[in-house]
Each structure stands twice: as C-alpha cells, then as structure tokens.
Amino acid sequence: MDYTKIFLILGFSIAIYIVFLFLGFLLRDKNLIAQSIKKEK
C-alpha cells in the first residue's frame, strides 16, 4: 500500500469518528429533553 491510501483511510476514519461524536452529543441532548418530558408526565 502506498501512503496516499493510508492517509485516505485515516482521514475517512477520523472524519466518521468526529461525525458520530457530534451526532452523539446532539442525540444525547434530545434524549435528555425527552426523558425530562416523560418524568413531568
């Protein structure tokens, strides 16, 4: 394997990791809001 493929794979894996972290924070906030609404009922 040449270095360009290795850098591409590393770049994609880091990008996907950051996207999932970002989605996780967004969904966690929505989940906390949903849980607080359920507790109020």
N, C-alpha and C positions, 0 to 999 in steps of 0.2 A: 504494500500500500504506500502511495506517496503522501506527502504531507498535506496536500490540499484536501484529500478525502478525510484525513484525520481531523483537520481543522473544521471541515464542514460538519462532520458528525458531532464534534464537541460543541460547535456553535448551535446546532439544532437542539441538542440535549439540554444545553443551558437555557436556551430560549423557551423550550417546552416546560422546563422546571420553573422558570420565572412566571410563565403564564399560569401554571397550576397553583403556584403560591398566591398570585394575585386573585385568581378565582376563589381560592380557599378563603382568603380574607373577606371577599365580597359575600360569599355564601354564608360564612360564619356570622357576619353582621345580620343578614336576613334571617338566619336560623335563630339568633338571639331575639330578634324582634318577634318572630313567630312564637317562640316559647313564652315570652313575656305576655303576649296577647292571650295565649291559651291559659296561662296562670290567672289572668284577670277574670276570665270567664269562670 
